[in-house]
């Protein structure tokens, strides 16, 4: 008799924060405001570096690249957080969870030996 463990979770339930009523809307509004400010600030840096010819040095190029990476880094988690705050406990497919985790760590990774 072969006993094989065939348990596989197809979805994860993101519990989020246990907020209700006014606190829930305050958390959603605050998170959305900070997210939009982050996007706007980083887009402003990218546009400013591209528009001004005086900022064509490598330092400003790398700052704009870091701003671009931060836009992607923040955009991997905050929309899921906003969805969870808005709808309460929401299931996320395991494949989507692993993709989000992979992209989150990929964007935050830096090669060893660099400063």
N, C-alpha and C positions, 0 to 999 in steps of 0.2 A: 504494500500500500504506500504510494507516494504522496507525501504531504507537501504541497507547494504553496508558498505564500503568494497569493495573487492580489494583494491589496495595493491599490494604486489610487491616489487621490486625483480626481479629474479637475476639481476646483478647490481653491483656497477661499476661505471667508475672511475678508479684511474687516476686522472689528472697528478700527478707527477710534475715535474719541467718543466717550459716552456723554454727549451734550444733548440738551433738549431745549426747545423753545427759543428764547432770545439768545441764549449762549450759542446755539447751533448756527444761527444766522450771523452772529458776530464772528464766529470762527471761520465761516465760509467767506464772509466779506473781508476779514483781515488777511486770510490766506490769499484770496484773489487779488487784493490790492498789492500785497508784497510781491506776488508773482508777476503782475502786470508792470510794477515798477522795475523789477529785475529785468524783464524783457525789454522795456523801453530804455533803460539805462545802458544795457549792453548793445542794443541796436544803435543808440546814439553814438556810442564809442566807435562802433564799426563804421557808421556813416561819416563821422567826423574824420577818422583816419583816412578814409578813402577820398573825401572831398578836399581836404587841405593838403596841398603839395609840400608844405613845410613839415608835415608829419610822416614823411616817407622814409624815415630811418628804420632800421631793423627793430629797434625797441618798440616803436609804435605798431609795427606790423605784428609783433608777437603779442602785444596787448590786445590787438583786434582779434587775433586767433584765440586767445584765452577768453575773450568775450563771446566769441562764436561757440566755443566749447561749453561755456557756462550756460548759454541759452539751451543747448541740447541737454546738458546735465540736469538743469532744473526742470526741463520739459519731460523728462522721463518719469518723474515721480509726482509732481504737483497736480497734474490733471487727474491722476488716480486718487490722490488725497482729496481733491475737491469733489470727485464723484462719490467717494466714501462718506465724506462729511454731509453731502446733500441727500444721499439715499440711505444712510445708515449702514447696516451690515450688508455688504455686497459681495457676491462670489466673483472670483476672477479665475479664468481657466489656468491650469497649471502651466501650459505652454506660454501664455501671455506673461505669467509671473516670472518664469525663467528668462524670457526674452528681456523683460524690464530689468531684472537683476543683472543680466549679462551686460546690457547697454550701460547701466548705472556704474558697474565696476570698470567697464572698458573706458568710459570717459574720465573716471577718476584715477585710472592707473597711470603710473609714470615708470619708465624703464629704470632699473637699478643702475646706480653709478652716475646718475645725474643729480644736480642740485635742485 
